[in-house]
Amino acid sequence: MLARLKAMPAVAIMGPRQVGKTSLARKIAKNYSGAIFLDLETIKDRQVLGEPELFFSAHRHRLIVLDEVQMMPEIFQVLRPEIDNHRTSGRFLILGSASGKLLKQSSESLAGRVSYEELSPFLANEINLLEQSQGQDSGQELFEIQQLWLKGGFPGSYIDTSDEISYSWRADLIKTLLQRDFPSLGIQTASESLSRFWRMLANLHSQLLNSSMLARSLGYGSPKTADHYLDFFVDSMMVRRLQPYLTNLPKRLVKSPKIYLRDSGILHALLNIESIQDLQGHPIVGASWEGFVIEQIASNLPIGAQISFYRTQVGSELDLVIEKGRHRLGIEIKFSMSPKVSRGFWQALKDIEASAAYIIAPVPMQ
């Protein structure tokens, strides 16, 4: 992140609420003498930008951090001429909790002037590095990954908490998001209705999206209502809408996306799963593991790589396809100590002309 700021006038950090954007930004700001931090959720700090052109021009040699920038979208129109008139690196650090909205607003105004970074909850490779630095053995490392799967990667849920405290933290986060934070991001509906929709998505985790069925189940008058709510959860980085891999082959392909809750801990809290024993005995366990693995991979992709899934009407299927340039990897995810694949897996690899294939399962290293 520091390297990006040294190379670009502005860096935008996107991520869901409570993921640690503000804490990270404050640590980054310590590397800049006289850095200014503005929380645009507060009236006081928004008033500071009552005359943004004057404010920015008066502080051209200081890093300015704009937290929760989606609360003041008009600021993007001011940032463009300010950067163009005084283009030096490390001028603005922009934090946002609504990725789609932030990208749309800033890409129209700041093309070529801003570098984008997504801050996800803790990932397994980050936990491994933490454990290695503390001298933990491989058995402890496997335990920590299991805990990450159960609790998810939000810092307040994962770090130094019992199962009970972690579950309570996530339940409180869900309540706060529904009652306060989501309305501030622009969703205009009762929190009870949004809560039912979110819990329905949890029950449909890893399944194909059927907007009509979803709308009927929740009593909505139109599938467009379900699509509108889903767009919001995707935009808020709480849900991943995984698109199908499409080819020009004359095959009957599944063309609906699959739905995953991005943080496994939030998924489990919505389904009232508190412990690893609860999880292992729950019908969602396989789908939960699949989503957990997909999120680990999706959050560590190299630049230019794309992910999708592959499925035909006759049973050929890959849980994940990673595509970069001419190369395609096929991945099957199994929650089993002795994973097996079907003929449909091998046919799918042939269909997409995969250059390599992997089966990912929770099998201990020998």
VEXDREN-2710 file (C-alpha; in Angstrom, 1 decimal):
% VEXDREN-2710
k/r/px/py/pz
1/MET/0.0/0.0/0.0
2/LEU/2.8/2.4/0.8
3/ALA/4.4/1.6/-2.5
4/ARG/1.2/2.4/-4.3
5/LEU/1.0/5.8/-2.5
6/LYS/4.6/6.6/-3.5
7/ALA/3.7/6.0/-7.1
8/MET/0.1/7.4/-7.4
9/PRO/-1.6/10.7/-6.4
10/ALA/-4.5/8.7/-4.9
11/VAL/-5.1/5.2/-3.6
12/ALA/-8.6/3.8/-2.8
13/ILE/-9.0/1.1/-0.2
14/MET/-12.3/-0.7/-0.5
15/GLY/-13.7/-3.2/1.9
16/PRO/-16.7/-4.1/4.0
17/ARG/-17.5/-2.4/7.3
18/GLN/-15.4/-3.4/10.3
19/VAL/-12.7/-5.1/8.1
20/GLY/-10.0/-2.8/9.4
21/LYS/-9.7/-0.1/6.7
22/THR/-9.6/2.8/9.2
23/SER/-6.9/1.0/11.4
24/LEU/-4.8/0.3/8.3
25/ALA/-5.2/3.9/7.1
26/ARG/-4.1/5.3/10.5
27/LYS/-1.0/3.1/10.4
28/ILE/-0.2/4.3/6.9
29/ALA/-0.7/7.9/7.8
30/LYS/2.0/7.6/10.5
31/ASN/4.5/7.4/7.7
32/TYR/3.4/10.9/6.5
33/SER/4.2/14.0/8.6
34/GLY/1.1/16.1/9.2
35/ALA/-1.3/13.7/7.6
36/ILE/-5.0/14.8/7.9
37/PHE/-7.7/12.2/8.7
38/LEU/-11.3/13.1/7.8
39/ASP/-14.2/10.7/8.7
40/LEU/-16.9/11.7/6.3
41/GLU/-19.6/9.9/8.4
42/THR/-19.3/12.8/10.9
43/ILE/-21.0/16.1/10.3
44/LYS/-17.9/17.9/11.7
45/ASP/-15.5/16.5/9.2
46/ARG/-17.9/17.0/6.3
47/GLN/-18.1/20.6/7.3
48/VAL/-14.3/20.8/7.1
49/LEU/-14.8/20.2/3.4
50/GLY/-17.4/22.9/3.0
51/GLU/-15.0/24.5/0.5
52/PRO/-13.1/21.5/-0.7
53/GLU/-11.1/23.3/-3.4
54/LEU/-9.7/25.7/-0.8
55/PHE/-9.0/23.0/1.7
56/PHE/-7.2/20.8/-0.7
57/SER/-5.1/23.6/-2.2
58/ALA/-4.1/24.7/1.4
59/HIS/-2.8/21.2/2.2
60/ARG/-1.2/20.1/-1.0
61/HIS/1.9/18.8/0.7
62/ARG/0.1/16.6/3.3
63/LEU/-1.5/13.2/2.9
64/ILE/-5.3/13.6/3.2
65/VAL/-7.3/10.5/4.3
66/LEU/-11.0/10.5/3.3
67/ASP/-12.7/7.8/5.3
68/GLU/-16.2/6.5/4.2
69/VAL/-16.0/8.6/1.0
70/GLN/-19.3/7.2/-0.3
71/MET/-21.0/9.5/2.2
72/MET/-19.8/12.5/0.2
73/PRO/-19.8/11.4/-3.5
74/GLU/-19.6/14.9/-4.9
75/ILE/-16.0/15.1/-3.6
76/PHE/-14.8/13.1/-6.7
77/GLN/-15.6/16.0/-9.0
78/VAL/-13.3/18.2/-6.9
79/LEU/-10.5/15.6/-6.7
80/ARG/-9.9/15.4/-10.4
81/PRO/-8.9/19.0/-11.1
82/GLU/-7.0/19.2/-7.8
83/ILE/-4.9/16.2/-8.8
84/ASP/-4.4/17.4/-12.3
85/ASN/-3.3/20.9/-11.1
86/HIS/-0.9/19.5/-8.6
87/ARG/0.0/15.9/-9.5
88/THR/2.3/14.5/-6.9
89/SER/2.3/11.1/-5.3
90/GLY/0.7/10.3/-2.0
91/ARG/-1.9/13.1/-1.8
92/PHE/-5.1/11.2/-1.1
93/LEU/-5.9/7.9/0.7
94/ILE/-9.6/7.1/0.0
95/LEU/-11.6/4.6/2.0
96/GLY/-14.9/3.2/1.0
97/SER/-17.4/0.6/2.1
98/ALA/-19.4/0.3/-1.1
99/SER/-17.2/-1.1/-3.9
100/GLY/-19.5/-0.8/-6.9
101/LYS/-20.7/2.7/-6.0
102/LEU/-17.2/3.9/-5.2
103/LEU/-15.7/2.4/-8.4
104/LYS/-18.4/3.9/-10.6
105/GLN/-18.0/7.4/-9.0
106/SER/-14.3/7.5/-8.9
107/SER/-13.6/5.8/-12.3
108/GLU/-15.7/8.4/-14.0
109/SER/-13.7/11.2/-12.4
110/LEU/-10.3/9.8/-11.5
111/ALA/-9.4/7.5/-14.3
112/GLY/-5.6/7.1/-14.4
113/ARG/-5.3/9.1/-11.2
114/VAL/-6.2/6.4/-8.5
115/SER/-5.0/2.9/-7.7
116/TYR/-7.6/0.5/-6.2
117/GLU/-7.0/-2.0/-3.4
118/GLU/-9.5/-4.3/-1.8
119/LEU/-9.1/-5.1/1.8
120/SER/-10.7/-8.4/2.6
121/PRO/-11.1/-10.0/6.0
122/PHE/-8.2/-12.1/7.2
123/LEU/-7.1/-14.9/4.7
124/ALA/-5.5/-18.2/5.5
125/ASN/-2.1/-17.2/4.1
126/GLU/-2.1/-14.2/6.4
127/ILE/-3.0/-16.4/9.4
128/ASN/-0.1/-18.8/8.4
129/LEU/2.3/-15.9/8.3
130/LEU/1.1/-14.8/11.7
131/GLU/1.5/-18.3/13.2
132/GLN/5.0/-18.8/11.7
133/SER/6.1/-15.5/13.2
134/GLN/5.0/-16.8/16.6
135/GLY/6.7/-20.1/16.1
136/GLN/3.6/-22.3/16.0
137/ASP/3.8/-25.8/14.7
138/SER/1.8/-27.2/11.7
139/GLY/-0.8/-28.8/14.0
140/GLN/-1.6/-25.4/15.5
141/GLU/-1.6/-23.9/12.0
142/LEU/-4.3/-26.3/10.9
143/PHE/-6.3/-25.5/14.0
144/GLU/-6.1/-21.8/13.2
145/ILE/-7.3/-22.4/9.6
146/GLN/-10.3/-24.3/11.0
147/GLN/-11.0/-21.4/13.4
148/LEU/-10.7/-19.0/10.5
149/TRP/-13.3/-21.0/8.6
150/LEU/-15.6/-21.1/11.6
151/LYS/-15.3/-17.5/12.8
152/GLY/-14.5/-15.8/9.5
153/GLY/-11.8/-13.2/9.0
154/PHE/-13.2/-10.0/10.5
155/PRO/-10.6/-9.0/13.1
156/GLY/-13.1/-8.5/15.9
157/SER/-14.4/-12.0/15.3
158/TYR/-11.2/-13.9/14.8
159/ILE/-8.5/-12.4/17.0
160/ASP/-8.2/-13.7/20.6
161/THR/-11.9/-14.7/21.1
162/SER/-13.7/-17.8/22.3
163/ASP/-16.4/-19.3/20.0
164/GLU/-19.1/-17.7/22.2
165/ILE/-17.6/-14.2/22.1
166/SER/-16.8/-14.5/18.4
167/TYR/-20.4/-15.5/17.6
168/SER/-21.7/-12.7/19.7
169/TRP/-19.5/-10.2/18.0
170/ARG/-20.7/-11.3/14.6
171/ALA/-24.4/-11.3/15.7
172/ASP/-23.9/-7.7/16.9
173/LEU/-22.2/-6.7/13.6
174/ILE/-25.1/-8.1/11.6
175/LYS/-27.5/-6.2/13.7
176/THR/-25.5/-2.9/13.4
177/LEU/-25.1/-3.4/9.7
178/LEU/-28.9/-3.9/9.2
179/GLN/-30.1/-1.1/11.5
180/ARG/-27.5/1.6/10.9
181/ASP/-24.7/1.0/8.4
182/PHE/-26.7/-0.4/5.4
183/PRO/-29.2/2.4/5.4
184/SER/-26.3/4.9/5.3
185/LEU/-25.1/3.1/2.2
186/GLY/-28.3/3.9/0.4
187/ILE/-30.6/0.8/0.9
188/GLN/-34.1/2.1/1.6
189/THR/-36.0/-0.8/3.2
190/ALA/-37.0/-2.0/6.7
191/SER/-34.1/-3.8/8.5
192/GLU/-36.4/-6.8/9.2
193/SER/-37.0/-7.3/5.4
194/LEU/-33.3/-7.0/4.7
195/SER/-32.5/-9.5/7.5
196/ARG/-34.9/-12.1/6.0
197/PHE/-33.3/-11.6/2.6
198/TRP/-29.8/-12.0/4.0
199/ARG/-30.7/-15.2/5.9
200/MET/-32.3/-16.6/2.8
201/LEU/-29.1/-15.9/0.9
202/ALA/-27.2/-17.8/3.6
203/ASN/-29.5/-20.8/3.1
204/LEU/-28.9/-20.6/-0.7
205/HIS/-25.1/-20.3/-0.2
206/SER/-23.2/-21.9/-3.2
207/GLN/-26.4/-22.5/-5.1
208/LEU/-27.5/-21.2/-8.5
209/LEU/-29.4/-17.8/-8.3
210/ASN/-33.1/-18.0/-9.1
211/SER/-34.4/-14.5/-8.6
212/SER/-38.0/-15.6/-9.3
213/MET/-37.9/-18.3/-6.6
214/LEU/-36.2/-16.0/-4.2
215/ALA/-38.8/-13.3/-4.7
216/ARG/-41.7/-15.8/-4.2
217/SER/-40.1/-17.2/-1.1
218/LEU/-39.9/-13.8/0.5
219/GLY/-43.2/-12.5/-0.8
220/TYR/-41.8/-9.9/-3.1
221/GLY/-44.0/-8.7/-6.0
222/SER/-41.2/-8.9/-8.6
223/PRO/-37.9/-10.6/-9.1
224/LYS/-36.4/-7.2/-9.7
225/THR/-36.8/-6.5/-5.9
226/ALA/-34.7/-9.5/-5.1
227/ASP/-32.1/-8.5/-7.7
228/HIS/-32.0/-5.0/-6.3
229/TYR/-31.3/-6.3/-2.8
230/LEU/-28.7/-8.8/-4.1
231/ASP/-27.0/-6.0/-6.0
232/PHE/-26.7/-4.1/-2.7
233/PHE/-25.1/-7.0/-0.9
234/VAL/-22.7/-7.6/-3.7
235/ASP/-21.8/-3.9/-3.8
236/SER/-21.3/-3.9/0.0
237/MET/-18.8/-6.8/-0.5
238/MET/-20.8/-9.2/1.7
239/VAL/-21.9/-11.5/-1.2
240/ARG/-20.0/-12.8/-4.2
241/ARG/-21.9/-13.4/-7.4
242/LEU/-19.8/-16.0/-9.2
243/GLN/-20.5/-16.0/-12.9
244/PRO/-20.6/-19.1/-15.1
245/TYR/-17.8/-19.9/-17.6
246/LEU/-19.2/-19.7/-21.1
247/THR/-17.7/-21.3/-24.2
248/ASN/-18.6/-21.3/-27.9
249/LEU/-18.9/-25.1/-27.8
250/PRO/-22.4/-26.4/-28.8
251/LYS/-23.2/-27.5/-25.2
252/ARG/-26.2/-26.7/-23.0
253/LEU/-24.5/-24.6/-20.4
254/VAL/-25.9/-23.4/-17.0
255/LYS/-25.9/-19.6/-17.4
256/SER/-27.2/-18.5/-14.0
257/PRO/-24.6/-17.2/-11.4
258/LYS/-23.9/-18.9/-8.1
259/ILE/-24.2/-17.0/-4.8
260/TYR/-21.7/-17.1/-1.9
261/LEU/-21.5/-15.1/1.3
262/ARG/-18.0/-13.9/1.2
263/ASP/-17.1/-14.2/4.9
264/SER/-17.7/-17.7/6.3
265/GLY/-18.1/-16.4/9.9
266/ILE/-21.0/-14.1/8.8
267/LEU/-22.6/-17.1/7.0
268/HIS/-22.4/-19.2/10.1
269/ALA/-23.8/-16.5/12.3
270/LEU/-26.8/-16.0/10.0
271/LEU/-27.4/-19.8/10.2
272/ASN/-26.9/-19.9/14.1
273/ILE/-23.7/-22.0/13.8
274/GLU/-21.6/-21.2/16.9
275/SER/-19.0/-24.0/17.2
276/ILE/-17.0/-26.3/14.9
277/GLN/-19.2/-29.2/16.2
278/ASP/-22.3/-27.3/15.1
279/LEU/-20.7/-26.7/11.7
280/GLN/-19.6/-30.3/11.1
281/GLY/-23.1/-31.5/11.9
282/HIS/-24.9/-28.9/9.7
283/PRO/-26.2/-29.6/6.2
284/ILE/-24.4/-26.5/5.0
285/VAL/-20.9/-27.8/5.9
286/GLY/-19.8/-28.8/2.4
287/ALA/-21.2/-25.6/0.8
288/SER/-19.6/-23.5/3.5
289/TRP/-16.2/-25.2/2.9
290/GLU/-16.6/-24.6/-0.8
291/GLY/-17.3/-20.9/-0.3
292/PHE/-14.4/-20.5/2.1
293/VAL/-11.9/-22.0/-0.3
294/ILE/-13.2/-19.9/-3.2
295/GLU/-12.9/-16.7/-1.2
296/GLN/-9.3/-17.6/-0.3
297/ILE/-8.4/-18.1/-4.0
298/ALA/-10.4/-15.1/-5.2
299/SER/-8.7/-12.8/-2.8
300/ASN/-5.2/-13.9/-3.9
301/LEU/-5.6/-13.9/-7.6
302/PRO/-2.8/-12.4/-9.7
303/ILE/-3.6/-9.3/-11.7
304/GLY/-5.6/-10.1/-14.9
305/ALA/-6.9/-13.5/-13.6
306/GLN/-10.6/-14.2/-13.7
307/ILE/-12.7/-16.8/-11.9
308/SER/-16.0/-18.5/-12.8
309/PHE/-17.6/-21.9/-12.4
310/TYR/-18.5/-24.4/-15.2
311/ARG/-21.6/-26.5/-15.4
312/THR/-23.6/-28.1/-18.2
313/GLN/-27.1/-29.4/-18.2
314/VAL/-25.8/-33.0/-18.5
315/GLY/-23.6/-33.0/-15.4
316/SER/-20.1/-31.8/-16.4
317/GLU/-19.0/-29.4/-13.6
318/LEU/-16.1/-27.6/-12.1
319/ASP/-16.5/-25.6/-8.8
320/LEU/-14.0/-23.0/-10.0
321/VAL/-12.3/-22.1/-13.2
322/ILE/-9.3/-19.7/-13.1
323/GLU/-8.5/-18.1/-16.4
324/LYS/-5.5/-15.9/-17.3
325/GLY/-4.6/-15.3/-20.9
326/ARG/-4.8/-18.6/-22.7
327/HIS/-4.4/-20.7/-19.5
328/ARG/-7.3/-22.2/-17.6
329/LEU/-7.2/-24.1/-14.3
330/GLY/-10.0/-26.4/-13.2
331/ILE/-10.7/-26.8/-9.5
332/GLU/-13.0/-29.1/-7.6
333/ILE/-13.6/-28.5/-3.9
334/LYS/-14.5/-31.4/-1.6
335/PHE/-15.2/-31.5/2.1
336/SER/-13.9/-35.1/2.5
337/MET/-10.8/-36.8/3.9
338/SER/-10.9/-39.1/0.8
339/PRO/-12.2/-36.9/-2.0
340/LYS/-13.4/-38.5/-5.2
341/VAL/-14.4/-36.8/-8.5
342/SER/-17.0/-37.8/-11.0
343/ARG/-16.8/-38.4/-14.8
344/GLY/-18.3/-34.9/-15.1
345/PHE/-15.2/-33.4/-13.6
346/TRP/-13.0/-35.0/-16.3
347/GLN/-15.4/-34.0/-19.1
348/ALA/-15.5/-30.4/-17.8
349/LEU/-11.7/-30.3/-17.9
350/LYS/-11.8/-31.4/-21.5
351/ASP/-14.5/-29.0/-22.4
352/ILE/-12.6/-25.9/-21.2
353/GLU/-9.3/-27.3/-22.4
354/ALA/-7.8/-26.9/-18.9
355/SER/-4.0/-26.7/-18.7
356/ALA/-4.0/-28.0/-15.1
357/ALA/-6.5/-29.3/-12.5
358/TYR/-6.7/-29.4/-8.7
359/ILE/-8.8/-31.0/-6.0
360/ILE/-8.9/-29.1/-2.8
361/ALA/-9.9/-30.9/0.4
362/PRO/-9.2/-30.6/4.1
363/VAL/-6.6/-33.5/4.1
364/PRO/-3.7/-33.2/6.5
365/MET/-0.2/-33.0/5.1
366/GLN/1.8/-36.2/5.6
END
